[in-house]
């Protein structure tokens, strides 16, 4: 199964993707993480996308498809996977379906307000050494802002500045309509209220996932 998590930055896609991975065994694939890794490694692709990502704009479909294609070829994706942050446009969705056409889909749109997104992301801090993520709103790492894992310095990501967050939210709302319509027509789109606690959101997701997995198994058993 292909599970696609939709929602603006800060909606909790990463957290829910990790919970889905832990509970169901499908690996979580974050295109944002993949692209940031390219930037950290200083690759040609990383140099191409670094400025785009810092400004909150979308990276070209062809570039994102390259990193997604490479990741989906890994052995752990054979039974299914969770896509966090991809596709973001209708064109990306069509390219993905061409890349892996026969896989059943479940699309979860985590719906959340702009105010909640701003509060979450402006409070996020990332360790410069090990990459551990904290949030000063609900997971205070200490007054000295040191990582609890490795004692590295914590900092605000460039794309978590308020002006960038607002721009990303605006782009998401302006571009998501055709994608939602596409998945709605395919009858694989399920809205989830993201303004609740992490546990409540995951319980809602589990109800959808269990029903979808059960239905898929039922179809396979039919003569």
C-alpha positions as CSV (number, residue, x, y, z in Angstrom):
1,X,0.0,0.0,0.0
2,X,1.1,3.6,-0.7
3,X,0.1,5.9,2.1
4,X,0.2,9.6,1.2
5,X,0.2,12.2,3.9
6,X,-1.0,15.6,2.8
7,X,-1.1,18.8,4.9
8,X,0.9,22.1,5.3
9,X,4.3,22.1,7.0
10,X,3.6,21.9,10.7
11,X,0.5,19.8,10.4
12,X,2.2,16.8,12.0
13,X,2.8,14.7,8.9
14,X,6.2,13.7,10.1
15,X,5.1,12.6,13.5
16,X,2.1,10.7,12.1
17,X,4.3,9.1,9.4
18,X,6.7,7.8,12.1
19,X,3.8,6.4,14.1
20,X,2.4,4.7,11.0
21,X,5.8,3.2,10.3
22,X,6.2,2.0,13.8
23,X,2.7,0.5,13.9
24,X,2.3,-1.0,10.4
25,X,5.9,-1.4,9.3
26,X,5.7,0.8,6.2
27,X,8.9,2.9,5.9
28,X,8.3,6.7,6.1
29,X,9.8,8.7,3.2
30,X,10.1,12.4,3.7
31,X,11.0,14.3,0.6
32,X,12.0,17.3,2.7
33,X,14.4,15.1,4.7
34,X,15.8,13.6,1.5
35,X,16.4,17.1,-0.1
36,X,17.9,18.5,3.1
37,X,20.3,15.5,3.2
38,X,21.4,16.4,-0.4
39,X,22.0,20.0,0.8
40,X,24.1,18.8,3.8
41,X,26.1,16.5,1.5
42,X,26.8,19.4,-0.8
43,X,25.7,17.5,-3.9
44,X,24.9,19.2,-7.2
45,X,21.2,18.6,-6.4
46,X,21.6,20.0,-3.0
47,X,23.2,23.2,-4.3
48,X,20.3,23.5,-6.8
49,X,17.5,23.3,-4.2
50,X,19.0,25.0,-1.2
51,X,17.9,28.5,-2.0
52,X,14.5,27.3,-3.2
53,X,13.8,25.5,0.1
54,X,15.0,28.5,2.2
55,X,12.5,30.8,0.5
56,X,9.6,28.4,1.0
57,X,9.0,27.8,-2.7
58,X,8.4,24.4,-4.3
59,X,11.3,22.4,-5.8
60,X,10.8,21.4,-9.5
61,X,8.9,18.2,-10.0
62,X,11.6,16.5,-12.0
63,X,14.2,17.1,-9.2
64,X,11.9,15.7,-6.5
65,X,10.9,12.7,-8.6
66,X,14.6,11.8,-9.0
67,X,15.1,11.4,-5.2
68,X,11.7,9.7,-4.7
69,X,12.4,7.2,-7.5
70,X,15.8,6.3,-6.0
71,X,14.3,5.8,-2.5
72,X,11.4,3.7,-3.7
73,X,13.8,1.2,-5.3
74,X,15.1,0.2,-1.9
75,X,14.0,-3.3,-0.7
76,X,12.1,-2.0,2.4
77,X,9.6,-0.3,0.1
78,X,8.4,-3.5,-1.7
79,X,5.4,-4.1,0.6
80,X,4.5,-0.4,0.9
81,X,5.6,3.0,2.1
82,X,4.5,6.3,3.6
83,X,5.1,9.4,1.6
84,X,5.4,12.6,3.7
85,X,5.5,15.8,1.6
86,X,5.1,14.2,-1.8
87,X,3.2,14.6,-4.0
88,X,2.4,18.3,-3.6
89,X,1.0,18.9,-7.0
90,X,-1.3,17.1,-9.4
91,X,1.6,16.7,-11.8
92,X,3.7,15.1,-9.1
93,X,0.8,12.7,-8.3
94,X,0.6,11.6,-12.0
95,X,4.3,11.1,-12.2
96,X,4.2,9.0,-9.1
97,X,1.4,6.9,-10.5
98,X,3.4,6.3,-13.6
99,X,6.4,5.3,-11.5
100,X,4.5,2.8,-9.3
101,X,1.1,2.3,-11.1
102,X,-0.4,-0.8,-9.5
103,X,0.0,0.0,-5.8
104,X,-3.3,0.7,-3.8
105,X,-3.4,4.2,-2.3
106,X,-4.7,5.7,0.9
107,X,-4.4,9.5,1.1
108,X,-4.7,11.2,4.5
109,X,-5.1,15.0,4.5
110,X,-4.2,16.4,7.9
111,X,-6.2,19.6,8.2
112,X,-4.9,22.4,10.5
113,X,-5.2,26.1,10.9
114,X,-2.5,28.6,10.0
115,X,-2.3,29.8,13.6
116,X,-1.6,26.3,14.8
117,X,1.1,25.8,12.2
118,X,2.8,29.1,13.1
119,X,2.9,28.1,16.8
120,X,4.3,24.7,16.2
121,X,7.0,25.6,13.7
122,X,8.3,28.8,15.3
123,X,8.8,26.7,18.5
124,X,10.7,23.9,16.7
125,X,14.4,23.6,17.4
126,X,16.8,21.1,15.7
127,X,20.1,19.8,17.0
128,X,23.0,20.8,14.7
129,X,24.9,17.6,15.5
130,X,22.5,14.6,15.6
131,X,19.4,16.1,14.1
132,X,17.1,15.5,17.1
133,X,14.0,17.7,17.0
134,X,12.5,19.6,20.0
135,X,9.7,22.0,20.4
136,X,10.0,24.7,23.1
137,X,6.1,24.9,23.3
138,X,5.7,21.3,24.6
139,X,9.1,19.6,24.9
140,X,11.4,22.2,26.5
141,X,15.0,21.0,26.1
142,X,16.4,23.4,28.8
143,X,17.3,27.0,29.2
144,X,20.7,26.6,27.6
145,X,19.0,25.1,24.4
146,X,21.3,22.0,24.4
147,X,20.3,18.7,22.9
148,X,19.3,16.1,25.5
149,X,20.9,13.3,23.3
150,X,24.3,14.7,22.4
151,X,24.5,18.2,24.0
152,X,24.7,19.8,20.6
153,X,23.4,23.3,20.0
154,X,19.7,23.7,19.0
155,X,18.7,26.2,16.4
156,X,15.7,27.4,14.4
157,X,15.7,26.0,10.8
158,X,15.8,28.7,8.1
159,X,12.5,27.5,6.7
160,X,10.8,27.8,10.2
161,X,11.0,31.6,10.2
162,X,7.4,33.1,10.4
163,X,7.6,34.8,7.0
164,X,8.7,31.5,5.4
165,X,6.0,29.5,7.2
166,X,3.3,31.9,6.0
167,X,4.6,31.7,2.5
168,X,4.6,27.9,2.6
169,X,1.1,27.8,4.0
170,X,-0.1,30.1,1.3
171,X,1.5,28.0,-1.5
172,X,0.0,24.9,0.0
173,X,-3.5,26.3,0.1
174,X,-3.2,27.7,-3.5
175,X,-1.8,24.5,-5.0
176,X,-3.5,21.7,-3.1
177,X,-7.0,22.0,-4.7
178,X,-6.4,20.0,-7.9
179,X,-4.5,17.3,-6.0
180,X,-7.4,16.9,-3.5
181,X,-9.9,16.7,-6.3
182,X,-7.8,14.1,-8.1
183,X,-7.7,11.8,-5.0
184,X,-11.3,12.5,-4.2
185,X,-12.3,11.3,-7.7
186,X,-10.3,8.1,-7.0
187,X,-12.1,7.7,-3.7
188,X,-8.9,7.3,-1.7
189,X,-8.9,10.7,0.1
190,X,-9.6,10.8,3.9
191,X,-9.6,14.1,5.9
192,X,-8.1,14.0,9.4
193,X,-8.5,16.8,12.0
194,X,-4.9,17.8,12.8
195,X,-5.8,20.4,15.5
196,X,-6.1,17.6,18.1
197,X,-3.4,15.8,20.2
198,X,-0.9,13.5,18.5
199,X,-2.5,10.5,20.1
200,X,-6.0,11.5,19.0
201,X,-4.9,12.2,15.4
202,X,-3.2,8.8,15.2
203,X,-6.3,7.0,16.6
204,X,-8.3,8.6,13.8
205,X,-5.6,7.5,11.2
206,X,-5.6,3.9,12.6
207,X,-9.4,3.6,12.1
208,X,-8.9,4.6,8.4
209,X,-5.8,2.4,7.9
210,X,-7.3,-0.7,9.5
211,X,-10.4,-0.3,7.3
212,X,-8.4,0.1,4.2
213,X,-6.1,-2.8,4.9
214,X,-9.0,-5.0,5.8
215,X,-10.8,-4.1,2.6
216,X,-7.7,-4.7,0.5
217,X,-7.3,-8.2,2.0
218,X,-10.9,-8.9,1.3
219,X,-10.5,-8.0,-2.4
220,X,-7.5,-10.3,-2.6
221,X,-9.6,-13.2,-1.3
222,X,-12.4,-12.8,-3.7
223,X,-12.6,-15.5,-6.4
